[in-house]
């Protein structure tokens, strides 16, 4: 019931806000990982940082 109330308050902006959130949090990072220069930057950053980033390098 509470979720329904929040969705009704968003009205026509709900899908727009949802699409912007989806693009900014999922699609943009995945697109950046396809760029070789960005991937090389992440690898060099992994060597500098004092902690390990899983899946990089």
C-alpha positions as CSV (number, residue, x, y, z in Angstrom):
1,X,0.0,0.0,0.0
2,X,2.8,2.4,0.9
3,X,4.6,1.7,-2.4
4,X,1.4,2.5,-4.4
5,X,1.1,5.8,-2.6
6,X,4.7,6.8,-3.6
7,X,4.2,5.7,-7.2
8,X,1.0,7.7,-7.5
9,X,2.7,10.8,-6.1
10,X,5.4,10.5,-8.9
11,X,2.7,10.5,-11.6
12,X,4.1,10.9,-15.1
13,X,7.6,11.6,-13.8
14,X,8.0,8.1,-12.3
15,X,9.0,6.3,-15.5
16,X,11.3,9.2,-16.5
17,X,13.1,9.2,-13.2
18,X,13.3,5.4,-13.3
19,X,14.8,5.5,-16.8
20,X,17.4,8.2,-15.8
21,X,18.4,6.2,-12.7
22,X,18.7,3.0,-14.8
23,X,20.9,4.7,-17.4
24,X,23.1,6.5,-14.9
25,X,23.7,3.5,-12.6
26,X,23.8,0.5,-15.0
27,X,24.1,1.5,-18.7
28,X,26.7,4.3,-18.4
29,X,29.2,2.2,-16.3
30,X,28.8,-0.8,-18.6
31,X,29.3,1.5,-21.7
32,X,32.5,2.9,-20.0
33,X,33.9,-0.5,-19.5
34,X,33.7,-1.1,-23.2
35,X,36.2,1.7,-23.9
36,X,39.8,0.4,-23.8
37,X,41.2,3.7,-22.5
38,X,38.9,3.6,-19.5
39,X,39.8,0.0,-18.8
40,X,43.5,0.9,-18.9
41,X,42.8,3.7,-16.5
42,X,41.0,1.3,-14.0
43,X,44.0,-1.1,-14.2
44,X,46.5,1.7,-13.5
45,X,44.2,2.9,-10.6
46,X,44.1,-0.6,-9.2
47,X,47.9,-0.6,-9.0
48,X,47.9,2.8,-7.1
49,X,45.1,2.1,-4.6
50,X,45.9,0.4,-1.3
51,X,43.0,-2.0,-1.7
52,X,41.9,-4.5,-4.3
53,X,39.1,-4.0,-6.7
54,X,37.6,-7.4,-7.7
55,X,37.5,-8.0,-11.4
56,X,40.0,-5.3,-12.4
57,X,43.4,-6.2,-13.6
